Amino acid sequence: MAQEQLMQSEKLASIGQLAAGVAHEINNPIGYIFSNFNTLTNYIDSLFDMLTAYEGAEPAVKDAATRASLEAMREKVELDFLKEDIPVLMSESKEGIVRVRKIVQDLKDFSRVHGSQDWQWANLHQGIDSTLNIVSNEVKYKADVVKQYGEIPDIECLPSQINQVVMNMLVNAAHAIGSERGTITIRTEPLGERVLLEISDTGSGISKENLSRIFDPFFTTKPVGQGTGLGLSLSYGIIQKHNGQIEVDSEPGRGTRFRIVLPVNHVPAEGEEAAKPQEAATS
């Protein structure tokens, strides 16, 4: 079990480095596109202003053949339609660029490769939101996500590993929901020197005989090739590493609820460095 956790931890670090590297490589060209797009928008506005001026001057053209040629060209290019459609296309394109930039930022937040294995202060809600964005395709077609965020403090943790736990819980919740659209509820609550993270779903639930085994390495109820059975065992190990607790409550047909309790302050092991106070995240 310890060796499996070590292997998964190393794999997690590698995935985090890969995600951050990809995010960095995408971020630069996205910056160019975003900058050029704003310039292009200004150019198009100027061209539209010039077109409007030309249209205003068109009646002053005395040559009938020239006026007819201009009118024919206007109809050929469907100028009135273009003047309506181009701003819509530009707006949709800008939304797409902003969306890509947000995904890149979420990848960076998710991986936290700069000291991804260092304990640091992190905003749990920001981590959840970033992870939700990353697993959006897994969740959005299966369930509505309800957030019930409490007023919790930042916690001292390994952010990329906590994000991995949240990802495992969300993906499992989505997979547990059948053909009818369900609900995934994410709730947080302060518990003195600890914080509560609860993720529940309206899925198929877990049978009693499987409930006691879900944290076992390689245990899965998914068809062959669709699950390694390591997600929940890895999550259990991560929460234990944080001196936290993870519990599950479920019954067939009534959904599943995972309850995670994490300490606000990490107690460093011998030779381990604590998070620096000045690195505390802002809420």
Sequence and secondary structure as in RCSB ss.txt:
>XXXX:A:sequence
MAQEQLMQSEKLASIGQLAAGVAHEINNPIGYIFSNFNTLTNYIDSLFDMLTAYEGAEPAVKDAATRASLEAMRE
KVELDFLKEDIPVLMSESKEGIVRVRKIVQDLKDFSRVHGSQDWQWANLHQGIDSTLNIVSNEVKYKADVVKQYG
EIPDIECLPSQINQVVMNMLVNAAHAIGSERGTITIRTEPLGERVLLEISDTGSGISKENLSRIFDPFFTTKPVG
QGTGLGLSLSYGIIQKHNGQIEVDSEPGRGTRFRIVLPVNHVPAEGEEAAKPQEAATS
>XXXX:A:secstr
 HHHHHHHHHHHHHHHHHHHHHHHHHHHHHHHHHHHHHHHHHHHHHHHHHHHHHHHHGGG   HHHHHHHHHHHH
HHTHHHHHHHHHHHHHHHHHHHHHHHHHHHHHHHHH  TTTTS EEE HHHHHHHHHHHTHHHHTTTEEEEEE  
    EEE HHHHHHHHHHHHHHHHHH  SS EEEEEEEEEETTEEEEEEEE S    HHHHTTTTSTT   S TT
S  S HHHHHHHHHHHTT EEEEEE TTS EEEEEEEESS    TT     GGG    
